[in-house]
């Protein structure tokens, strides 16, 4: 049986897959994202940055799962918000989260998610496919007390762009143009195409039991 290994600690990505019929095996990559991004050429496009981060995560995990390498796919993802030409990752602190919301409230920005799929057979990588999805997010203008309360929950500190679509942050998103699952962190339409590129149909992965 082909197993899907998710190279991410994100509970949101795991839940997207579970809701779509796949129980992934979760392995956290612990990739130094800042170091990977810093090693890229300075003029690298935003889409290239998120794809390279996704590739690094998938490759790191693929090298650490000999017990699964007989037949599996490893999926790495990385999401960042592109606003005013600058990529924004996780804010980590309330101060940064507040500044991010000051810049994006009442405006639109593009949520970019890099995806990388590695096909492992008999302990070797037999296929690789990678691409970026882009979804435009139109943000509302939270009232000051609403923003204070949202930041106080801690949710926006640990997510790309300081918001979620599937959590408390969804109250402050007016609409999106594109794939909602990609905004959550893993785009099902794109993932389906990438899996097909490495010779795996999604129905092969449905009903995968947790281990």
C-alpha atoms as a printed R data frame, in Angstrom:
    type eleno elety resid chain resno       x      y       z
1   ATOM     1    CA   UNK     A     1   0.000  0.000   0.000
2   ATOM     2    CA   UNK     A     2   1.264  3.449  -0.903
3   ATOM     3    CA   UNK     A     3   1.438  5.705   2.167
4   ATOM     4    CA   UNK     A     4   1.351  9.506   2.210
5   ATOM     5    CA   UNK     A     5   3.889 11.139   4.503
6   ATOM     6    CA   UNK     A     6   3.161 14.754   5.384
7   ATOM     7    CA   UNK     A     7   6.378 16.669   6.052
8   ATOM     8    CA   UNK     A     8   4.662 19.209   8.285
9   ATOM     9    CA   UNK     A     9   3.544 19.710  11.861
10  ATOM    10    CA   UNK     A    10   0.542 21.758  10.716
11  ATOM    11    CA   UNK     A    11  -2.702 20.387  12.185
12  ATOM    12    CA   UNK     A    12  -4.627 22.331   9.534
13  ATOM    13    CA   UNK     A    13  -2.853 20.536   6.673
14  ATOM    14    CA   UNK     A    14  -3.412 17.200   8.344
15  ATOM    15    CA   UNK     A    15  -7.103 17.961   8.777
16  ATOM    16    CA   UNK     A    16  -7.504 18.939   5.113
17  ATOM    17    CA   UNK     A    17  -6.077 15.563   4.089
18  ATOM    18    CA   UNK     A    18  -8.137 13.653   6.637
19  ATOM    19    CA   UNK     A    19 -11.338 15.354   5.495
20  ATOM    20    CA   UNK     A    20 -10.416 14.350   1.938
21  ATOM    21    CA   UNK     A    21 -10.076 10.670   2.853
22  ATOM    22    CA   UNK     A    22  -6.352 10.402   3.538
23  ATOM    23    CA   UNK     A    23  -4.822  9.723   6.952
24  ATOM    24    CA   UNK     A    24  -1.234 10.939   6.528
25  ATOM    25    CA   UNK     A    25   1.797  9.810   8.447
26  ATOM    26    CA   UNK     A    26   3.185 13.007   9.966
27  ATOM    27    CA   UNK     A    27   6.920 13.610  10.067
28  ATOM    28    CA   UNK     A    28   8.187 17.079  10.983
29  ATOM    29    CA   UNK     A    29  11.075 18.318   8.857
30  ATOM    30    CA   UNK     A    30  12.641 20.881  11.248
31  ATOM    31    CA   UNK     A    31  14.128 22.654   8.224
32  ATOM    32    CA   UNK     A    32  15.737 26.028   8.926
33  ATOM    33    CA   UNK     A    33  13.421 28.046   6.686
34  ATOM    34    CA   UNK     A    34  15.382 31.273   7.059
35  ATOM    35    CA   UNK     A    35  18.609 29.544   6.014
36  ATOM    36    CA   UNK     A    36  16.985 27.964   2.948
37  ATOM    37    CA   UNK     A    37  15.502 31.287   1.861
38  ATOM    38    CA   UNK     A    38  18.767 33.139   2.493
39  ATOM    39    CA   UNK     A    39  20.663 30.687   0.264
40  ATOM    40    CA   UNK     A    40  18.508 31.545  -2.757
41  ATOM    41    CA   UNK     A    41  19.527 34.251  -5.243
42  ATOM    42    CA   UNK     A    42  18.390 37.690  -3.993
43  ATOM    43    CA   UNK     A    43  16.129 38.243  -7.008
44  ATOM    44    CA   UNK     A    44  14.261 34.934  -6.598
45  ATOM    45    CA   UNK     A    45  10.538 35.202  -7.308
46  ATOM    46    CA   UNK     A    46   8.193 34.719  -4.376
47  ATOM    47    CA   UNK     A    47   6.813 31.551  -5.945
48  ATOM    48    CA   UNK     A    48  10.326 30.127  -6.207
49  ATOM    49    CA   UNK     A    49  10.979 30.795  -2.510
50  ATOM    50    CA   UNK     A    50   7.933 28.880  -1.277
51  ATOM    51    CA   UNK     A    51   8.549 25.993  -3.685
52  ATOM    52    CA   UNK     A    52  12.185 25.674  -2.628
53  ATOM    53    CA   UNK     A    53  11.142 25.637   1.015
54  ATOM    54    CA   UNK     A    54   8.606 22.896   0.261
55  ATOM    55    CA   UNK     A    55  11.297 20.900  -1.577
56  ATOM    56    CA   UNK     A    56  13.695 21.227   1.363
57  ATOM    57    CA   UNK     A    57  11.074 19.978   3.809
58  ATOM    58    CA   UNK     A    58  10.116 16.999   1.643
59  ATOM    59    CA   UNK     A    59  13.735 16.024   0.960
60  ATOM    60    CA   UNK     A    60  14.705 16.244   4.633
61  ATOM    61    CA   UNK     A    61  11.870 13.966   5.689
62  ATOM    62    CA   UNK     A    62  12.431 11.555   2.797
63  ATOM    63    CA   UNK     A    63  15.955 10.946   4.079
64  ATOM    64    CA   UNK     A    64  14.720  9.944   7.536
65  ATOM    65    CA   UNK     A    65  11.996  7.366   6.830
66  ATOM    66    CA   UNK     A    66  13.706  4.127   5.748
67  ATOM    67    CA   UNK     A    67  10.839  2.098   7.201
68  ATOM    68    CA   UNK     A    68   8.409  3.734   4.760
69  ATOM    69    CA   UNK     A    69  10.628  4.221   1.734
70  ATOM    70    CA   UNK     A    70   9.551  0.946   0.092
71  ATOM    71    CA   UNK     A    71   6.349  2.588  -1.139
72  ATOM    72    CA   UNK     A    72   5.292  6.099  -0.182
73  ATOM    73    CA   UNK     A    73   4.927  9.692  -1.262
74  ATOM    74    CA   UNK     A    74   6.344 12.524   0.810
75  ATOM    75    CA   UNK     A    75   4.528 15.854   0.622
76  ATOM    76    CA   UNK     A    76   6.179 19.090   1.707
77  ATOM    77    CA   UNK     A    77   4.432 22.466   1.782
78  ATOM    78    CA   UNK     A    78   5.254 26.046   2.660
79  ATOM    79    CA   UNK     A    79   2.844 28.992   2.807
80  ATOM    80    CA   UNK     A    80   3.581 32.717   2.872
81  ATOM    81    CA   UNK     A    81   1.561 35.861   2.274
82  ATOM    82    CA   UNK     A    82   2.735 38.216  -0.477
83  ATOM    83    CA   UNK     A    83   1.771 41.821   0.218
84  ATOM    84    CA   UNK     A    84   3.354 44.922  -1.301
85  ATOM    85    CA   UNK     A    85   5.890 42.653  -2.984
86  ATOM    86    CA   UNK     A    86   7.188 41.252   0.313
87  ATOM    87    CA   UNK     A    87   6.738 37.684   1.544
88  ATOM    88    CA   UNK     A    88   5.369 37.413   5.068
89  ATOM    89    CA   UNK     A    89   5.706 34.227   7.093
90  ATOM    90    CA   UNK     A    90   4.686 33.529  10.685
91  ATOM    91    CA   UNK     A    91   4.779 36.686  12.833
92  ATOM    92    CA   UNK     A    92   5.695 34.847  16.097
93  ATOM    93    CA   UNK     A    93   5.083 37.920  18.291
94  ATOM    94    CA   UNK     A    94   1.975 40.027  19.020
95  ATOM    95    CA   UNK     A    95   3.790 43.163  17.896
96  ATOM    96    CA   UNK     A    96   4.595 41.757  14.474
97  ATOM    97    CA   UNK     A    97   1.097 40.302  14.098
98  ATOM    98    CA   UNK     A    98  -0.431 43.706  14.856
99  ATOM    99    CA   UNK     A    99   1.834 45.382  12.298
100 ATOM   100    CA   UNK     A   100   0.895 42.783   9.675
101 ATOM   101    CA   UNK     A   101  -2.798 43.397  10.246
102 ATOM   102    CA   UNK     A   102  -2.194 47.140  10.073
103 ATOM   103    CA   UNK     A   103  -0.777 46.610   6.583
104 ATOM   104    CA   UNK     A   104  -3.379 44.178   5.232
105 ATOM   105    CA   UNK     A   105  -6.704 45.133   6.872
106 ATOM   106    CA   UNK     A   106  -9.190 46.242   4.243
107 ATOM   107    CA   UNK     A   107  -6.850 45.183   1.443
108 ATOM   108    CA   UNK     A   108  -6.081 42.099  -0.607
109 ATOM   109    CA   UNK     A   109  -2.940 39.972  -0.733
110 ATOM   110    CA   UNK     A   110  -1.820 36.716  -2.335
111 ATOM   111    CA   UNK     A   111  -1.377 33.594  -0.237
112 ATOM   112    CA   UNK     A   112   1.305 31.469  -1.903
113 ATOM   113    CA   UNK     A   113   1.735 27.803  -1.046
114 ATOM   114    CA   UNK     A   114   4.625 25.803  -2.404
115 ATOM   115    CA   UNK     A   115   4.033 22.068  -2.802
116 ATOM   116    CA   UNK     A   116   6.567 19.297  -3.382
117 ATOM   117    CA   UNK     A   117   5.786 15.605  -3.865
118 ATOM   118    CA   UNK     A   118   8.505 12.948  -3.767
119 ATOM   119    CA   UNK     A   119   7.708  9.389  -4.877
120 ATOM   120    CA   UNK     A   120   9.744  6.779  -2.984
121 ATOM   121    CA   UNK     A   121  10.017  3.192  -4.134
122 ATOM   122    CA   UNK     A   122  12.421  0.587  -2.766
123 ATOM   123    CA   UNK     A   123  14.288  3.193  -0.745
124 ATOM   124    CA   UNK     A   124  14.931  5.556  -3.636
125 ATOM   125    CA   UNK     A   125  13.297  8.677  -5.029
126 ATOM   126    CA   UNK     A   126  11.645  7.693  -8.307
127 ATOM   127    CA   UNK     A   127   9.794 10.905  -9.038
128 ATOM   128    CA   UNK     A   128   9.488 14.530  -8.001
129 ATOM   129    CA   UNK     A   129   6.905 17.183  -8.786
130 ATOM   130    CA   UNK     A   130   6.687 20.693  -7.378
131 ATOM   131    CA   UNK     A   131   4.608 23.806  -8.002
132 ATOM   132    CA   UNK     A   132   3.160 26.880  -6.319
133 ATOM   133    CA   UNK     A   133  -0.503 27.756  -5.880
134 ATOM   134    CA   UNK     A   134  -1.681 31.345  -5.449
135 ATOM   135    CA   UNK     A   135  -4.970 32.519  -3.954
136 ATOM   136    CA   UNK     A   136  -6.016 36.131  -3.490
137 ATOM   137    CA   UNK     A   137  -7.380 36.909  -0.039
138 ATOM   138    CA   UNK     A   138  -9.543 39.981   0.595
139 ATOM   139    CA   UNK     A   139  -9.288 41.040   4.221
140 ATOM   140    CA   UNK     A   140 -11.889 42.817   6.334
141 ATOM   141    CA   UNK     A   141 -11.070 45.624   8.762
142 ATOM   142    CA   UNK     A   142 -11.328 44.246  12.294
143 ATOM   143    CA   UNK     A   143 -12.380 46.708  14.956
144 ATOM   144    CA   UNK     A   144  -9.536 47.547  17.372
145 ATOM   145    CA   UNK     A   145 -11.057 45.456  20.154
146 ATOM   146    CA   UNK     A   146 -11.628 42.561  17.759
147 ATOM   147    CA   UNK     A   147  -7.994 42.650  16.646
148 ATOM   148    CA   UNK     A   148  -6.803 42.836  20.264
149 ATOM   149    CA   UNK     A   149  -8.904 39.785  21.128
150 ATOM   150    CA   UNK     A   150  -7.747 37.873  18.053
151 ATOM   151    CA   UNK     A   151  -4.075 38.502  18.719
152 ATOM   152    CA   UNK     A   152  -4.577 37.568  22.380
153 ATOM   153    CA   UNK     A   153  -5.732 34.084  21.337
154 ATOM   154    CA   UNK     A   154  -2.254 33.401  19.956
155 ATOM   155    CA   UNK     A   155  -3.644 31.934  16.737
156 ATOM   156    CA   UNK     A   156  -2.227 34.538  14.326
157 ATOM   157    CA   UNK     A   157   1.280 34.287  15.801
158 ATOM   158    CA   UNK     A   158   1.987 30.831  14.399
159 ATOM   159    CA   UNK     A   159   0.419 30.954  10.931
160 ATOM   160    CA   UNK     A   160   1.569 32.440   7.643
161 ATOM   161    CA   UNK     A   161   0.270 35.936   7.113
162 ATOM   162    CA   UNK     A   162  -1.062 36.181  10.697
163 ATOM   163    CA   UNK     A   163  -4.477 34.752   9.801
164 ATOM   164    CA   UNK     A   164  -6.358 31.525   9.251
165 ATOM   165    CA   UNK     A   165  -9.261 30.805   6.935
166 ATOM   166    CA   UNK     A   166 -10.496 27.769   8.854
167 ATOM   167    CA   UNK     A   167 -10.173 29.199  12.367
168 ATOM   168    CA   UNK     A   168 -10.852 32.420  14.234
169 ATOM   169    CA   UNK     A   169  -9.208 34.447  11.477
170 ATOM   170    CA   UNK     A   170 -11.953 33.415   9.079
171 ATOM   171    CA   UNK     A   171 -14.177 36.095  10.630
172 ATOM   172    CA   UNK     A   172 -11.880 38.718   9.156
173 ATOM   173    CA   UNK     A   173 -11.680 37.400   5.581
174 ATOM   174    CA   UNK     A   174 -14.296 38.932   3.278
175 ATOM   175    CA   UNK     A   175 -13.673 36.595   0.348
176 ATOM   176    CA   UNK     A   176 -11.025 34.711  -1.585
177 ATOM   177    CA   UNK     A   177 -10.276 34.161  -5.248
178 ATOM   178    CA   UNK     A   178  -8.852 30.689  -5.742
179 ATOM   179    CA   UNK     A   179  -8.556 27.428  -3.845
180 ATOM   180    CA   UNK     A   180  -9.623 27.553  -0.167
181 ATOM   181    CA   UNK     A   181  -7.656 24.416   0.755
182 ATOM   182    CA   UNK     A   182  -4.477 26.080  -0.494
183 ATOM   183    CA   UNK     A   183  -5.095 29.017   1.865
184 ATOM   184    CA   UNK     A   184  -5.444 26.533   4.713
185 ATOM   185    CA   UNK     A   185  -2.040 25.155   3.773
186 ATOM   186    CA   UNK     A   186  -2.296 22.318   1.247
187 ATOM   187    CA   UNK     A   187  -4.140 22.693  -2.049
188 ATOM   188    CA   UNK     A   188  -6.075 19.571  -2.996
189 ATOM   189    CA   UNK     A   189  -6.458 20.396  -6.725
190 ATOM   190    CA   UNK     A   190  -2.729 21.055  -7.098
191 ATOM   191    CA   UNK     A   191  -1.752 18.091  -4.927
192 ATOM   192    CA   UNK     A   192  -3.906 15.802  -7.073
193 ATOM   193    CA   UNK     A   193  -2.044 16.960 -10.197
194 ATOM   194    CA   UNK     A   194   1.379 16.583  -8.587
195 ATOM   195    CA   UNK     A   195   0.555 13.083  -7.349
196 ATOM   196    CA   UNK     A   196  -0.512 12.149 -10.867
197 ATOM   197    CA   UNK     A   197   2.793 13.516 -12.187
198 ATOM   198    CA   UNK     A   198   4.676 10.983 -10.037
199 ATOM   199    CA   UNK     A   199   2.333  8.133 -10.917
200 ATOM   200    CA   UNK     A   200   0.049  8.057  -7.888
201 ATOM   201    CA   UNK     A   201  -3.732  8.369  -8.109
202 ATOM   202    CA   UNK     A   202  -5.530  9.895  -5.162
203 ATOM   203    CA   UNK     A   203  -7.853  6.899  -4.832
204 ATOM   204    CA   UNK     A   204  -4.803  4.787  -4.004
205 ATOM   205    CA   UNK     A   205  -4.449  6.835  -0.834
206 ATOM   206    CA   UNK     A   206  -8.053  6.969   0.350
207 ATOM   207    CA   UNK     A   207  -8.798  5.123   3.536
208 ATOM   208    CA   UNK     A   208  -5.140  4.965   4.532
209 ATOM   209    CA   UNK     A   209  -5.129  3.805   8.188
210 ATOM   210    CA   UNK     A   210  -3.219  5.782  10.803
211 ATOM   211    CA   UNK     A   211  -0.073  4.215  12.176
